[in-house]
Amino acid sequence: MAISVNPELGLFIDGEPYLIKLYFKETTTPAEINLTKSRSANIAFLMFDCLRDDCPEGTKMAVLNVKKGNLIVPDFNVNDQKISIQGSSVHFLAIWEQV
């Protein structure tokens, strides 16, 4: 299974490199996806895992909640996040195969 990651911005903020994914979704119904701490950590980890070799050392992976104007720089453990993403992928694929 392949997952692509496309951050929209690469910036230096106070001299530090950042890759930033813009999050535009607006919660309009209970079924909408909220930007939770876990979801922002997943996004940041995927950017880190896929793009770290192409970034300056020490690049921070971040998500900008455009609606709220919050820049979220999640702190995550690489091994824990990798296990979490792999588990979610296996779960999704098991459900998908039943459809």
MILUMVO-203832 format. One record per residue: residue in three letters; x, z, y of N, C-alpha, C, CB in turn. Coordinates in steps of 0.02 Angstrom, whole numbers, padded with zeros to 5 digits, always signed. Glycine has a CB too. Layout:
! residues N
AlaXZYXZYXZYXZY
...
//
This chain:
! residues 99
Met+00042+00000-00059+00000+00000+00000+00045+00000+00062-00048+00061+00000
Ala+00030-00044+00109+00069-00049+00170+00027-00025+00229+00094-00121+00182
Ile+00059+00012+00273+00026+00035+00334+00068+00012+00392+00016+00114+00335
Ser+00037-00022+00440+00075-00044+00498+00062+00004+00556+00056-00117+00518
Val+00112+00010+00598+00108+00054+00656+00131+00014+00717+00151+00118+00646
Asn+00091+00015+00769+00107-00023+00829+00100+00019+00892+00063-00085+00833
Pro+00151+00058+00910+00145+00096+00972+00144+00047+01031+00204+00146+00979
Glu+00107+00067+01082+00100+00023+01140+00154+00033+01193+00033+00034+01171
Leu+00183+00092+01196+00232+00107+01249+00297+00135+01221+00202+00155+01299
Gly+00351+00114+01252+00416+00145+01241+00442+00165+01309+00466+00096+01204
Leu+00449+00229+01321+00468+00253+01388+00523+00305+01384+00407+00283+01423
Phe+00558+00313+01440+00602+00370+01449+00567+00417+01497+00674+00349+01475
Ile+00555+00478+01475+00523+00529+01517+00573+00585+01526+00455+00556+01485
Asp+00591+00598+01588+00643+00647+01603+00706+00635+01563+00618+00718+01590
Gly+00724+00570+01554+00784+00551+01519+00780+00551+01443+00839+00595+01540
Glu+00722+00569+01416+00714+00571+01343+00672+00512+01320+00682+00637+01321
Pro+00691+00479+01264+00654+00422+01239+00590+00442+01202+00698+00380+01193
Tyr+00536+00405+01215+00471+00417+01183+00444+00351+01159+00421+00451+01231
Leu+00411+00352+01101+00367+00298+01079+00297+00326+01081+00387+00271+01006
Ile+00251+00290+01112+00185+00317+01124+00131+00270+01099+00175+00331+01199
Lys+00087+00299+01058+00027+00264+01034-00030+00284+01080+00011+00281+00959
Leu-00066+00235+01107-00123+00249+01150-00185+00259+01107-00135+00192+01201
Tyr-00222+00312+01121-00283+00328+01083-00341+00322+01131-00279+00401+01051
Phe-00381+00270+01121-00436+00254+01167-00504+00278+01144-00439+00181+01178
Lys-00511+00296+01081-00577+00312+01054-00610+00368+01092-00572+00329+00980
Glu-00673+00358+01104-00713+00407+01140-00766+00433+01093-00744+00377+01205
Thr-00772+00498+01088-00823+00526+01043-00891+00518+01075-00807+00601+01028
Thr-00931+00474+01046-00999+00463+01073-01052+00484+01023-01008+00389+01091
Thr-01033+00490+00959-01079+00512+00907-01042+00561+00862-01107+00452+00866
Pro-01078+00602+00824-01045+00649+00778-01001+00614+00726-01096+00691+00743
Ala-01014+00551+00712-00975+00515+00662-00909+00487+00689-01017+00458+00634
Glu-00899+00489+00755-00837+00463+00784-00777+00505+00762-00842+00462+00860
Ile-00721+00474+00761-00659+00508+00741-00628+00543+00801-00609+00457+00709
Asn-00621+00609+00796-00588+00647+00849-00513+00647+00837-00615+00720+00850
Leu-00476+00651+00891-00403+00655+00886-00384+00729+00875-00368+00627+00950
Thr-00377+00747+00812-00359+00815+00794-00284+00823+00792-00391+00835+00726
Lys-00262+00885+00787-00191+00899+00781-00162+00865+00719-00178+00976+00778
Ser-00199+00868+00664-00177+00837+00602-00173+00761+00608-00225+00856+00545
Arg-00223+00731+00639-00224+00658+00647-00166+00635+00693-00292+00635+00676
Ser-00154+00672+00746-00099+00652+00790-00031+00660+00755-00100+00694+00856
Ala-00025+00711+00712+00037+00720+00673+00046+00663+00624+00036+00788+00636
Asn-00009+00640+00593-00005+00583+00547+00018+00520+00583-00074+00570+00514
Ile-00010+00508+00642+00009+00449+00681+00083+00453+00701-00035+00443+00745
Ala+00105+00511+00725+00174+00519+00746+00222+00511+00686+00185+00588+00779
Phe+00203+00539+00629+00245+00533+00569+00251+00460+00548+00217+00575+00511
Leu+00196+00423+00548+00199+00353+00528+00244+00313+00575+00128+00322+00527
Met+00240+00327+00640+00285+00293+00687+00357+00311+00671+00267+00312+00760
Phe+00370+00376+00660+00437+00400+00644+00463+00366+00581+00438+00476+00636
Asp+00423+00366+00529+00443+00340+00464+00457+00265+00466+00390+00355+00412
Cys+00417+00228+00503+00423+00155+00506+00473+00131+00558+00357+00125+00520
Leu+00481+00167+00612+00518+00140+00670+00582+00178+00689+00473+00139+00728
Arg+00597+00233+00656+00653+00275+00678+00720+00238+00679+00659+00335+00633
Asp+00730+00190+00634+00793+00154+00631+00802+00106+00691+00798+00114+00567
Asp+00747+00089+00724+00750+00043+00781+00748+00079+00848+00694-00006+00777
Cys+00749+00146+00847+00742+00185+00908+00806+00222+00925+00685+00235+00900
Pro+00815+00238+00988+00872+00280+01007+00867+00348+00972+00875+00290+01084
Glu+00923+00378+00957+00923+00444+00924+00884+00494+00966+00996+00468+00913
Gly+00844+00535+00932+00806+00587+00966+00740+00562+00997+00847+00617+01020
Thr+00719+00501+00981+00656+00476+01008+00598+00519+00985+00645+00402+00986
Lys+00557+00539+01032+00497+00578+01016+00438+00531+01005+00482+00630+01073
Met+00402+00544+00952+00342+00505+00936+00282+00542+00965+00335+00493+00859
Ala+00240+00506+01002+00186+00539+01037+00123+00497+01036+00205+00554+01109
Val+00067+00531+01049+00001+00498+01054-00028+00518+01122-00047+00519+00995
Leu-00050+00468+01160-00082+00481+01224-00157+00474+01216-00055+00433+01279
Asn-00192+00530+01223-00265+00529+01223-00286+00505+01292-00296+00601+01205
Val-00302+00441+01296-00316+00409+01360-00376+00441+01395-00328+00334+01351
Lys-00428+00455+01356-00489+00484+01385-00475+00551+01419-00542+00494+01330
Lys-00435+00593+01387-00421+00660+01414-00358+00663+01456-00416+00709+01358
Gly-00316+00611+01453-00254+00612+01491-00203+00660+01462-00268+00629+01562
Asn-00206+00672+01396-00159+00718+01363-00107+00680+01324-00196+00767+01318
Leu-00043+00696+01335+00010+00669+01295+00025+00720+01241+00074+00652+01338
Ile+00015+00701+01178+00024+00746+01122+00089+00726+01086-00037+00744+01073
Val+00135+00773+01081+00198+00763+01046+00197+00811+00987+00261+00774+01093
Pro+00169+00788+00930+00161+00833+00873+00228+00853+00843+00119+00800+00820
Asp+00231+00915+00821+00289+00940+00784+00269+00938+00711+00310+01013+00807
Phe+00306+00903+00669+00288+00898+00599+00350+00903+00555+00252+00832+00586
Asn+00339+00926+00494+00391+00927+00443+00387+00861+00406+00382+00989+00394
Val+00442+00824+00404+00442+00757+00375+00418+00758+00302+00512+00727+00380
Asn+00445+00803+00262+00425+00804+00191+00352+00823+00182+00469+00854+00153
Asp+00328+00873+00218+00258+00893+00213+00212+00837+00235+00245+00956+00254
Gln+00230+00804+00290+00187+00751+00316+00185+00691+00268+00212+00728+00385
Lys+00242+00677+00238+00245+00621+00190+00200+00635+00130+00318+00609+00166
Ile+00202+00696+00104+00159+00715+00048+00086+00710+00068+00175+00787+00025
Ser+00069+00732+00128+00000+00729+00153-00025+00657+00158-00005+00763+00221
Ile+00016+00613+00186-00003+00543+00193-00011+00510+00124+00050+00505+00235
Gln+00035+00525+00079+00031+00495+00012-00032+00519-00024+00094+00514-00030
Gly-00048+00583-00017-00108+00610-00049-00171+00578-00020-00112+00685-00040
Ser-00174+00570+00045-00231+00538+00077-00238+00465+00055-00225+00541+00154
Ser-00182+00431+00047-00183+00361+00026-00210+00354-00045-00112+00330+00030
Val-00187+00398-00090-00210+00396-00159-00285+00410-00161-00171+00447-00202
His-00307+00459-00122-00378+00476-00119-00419+00417-00094-00389+00537-00073
Phe-00397+00386-00040-00432+00328-00013-00437+00271-00064-00397+00303+00050
Leu-00380+00256-00097-00380+00202-00146-00426+00216-00205-00309+00189-00171
Ala-00430+00278-00227-00474+00296-00282-00547+00284-00263-00464+00369-00302
Ile-00565+00302-00202-00633+00290-00177-00645+00215-00170-00645+00327-00110
Trp-00597+00180-00140-00605+00108-00128-00617+00070-00193-00541+00080-00093
Glu-00583+00090-00246-00591+00056-00310-00661+00067-00340-00539+00080-00360
Gln-00696+00118-00318-00763+00132-00343-00816+00093-00306-00777+00207-00337
Val-00798+00065-00249-00847+00029-00208-00859-00040-00234-00823+00025-00135
//
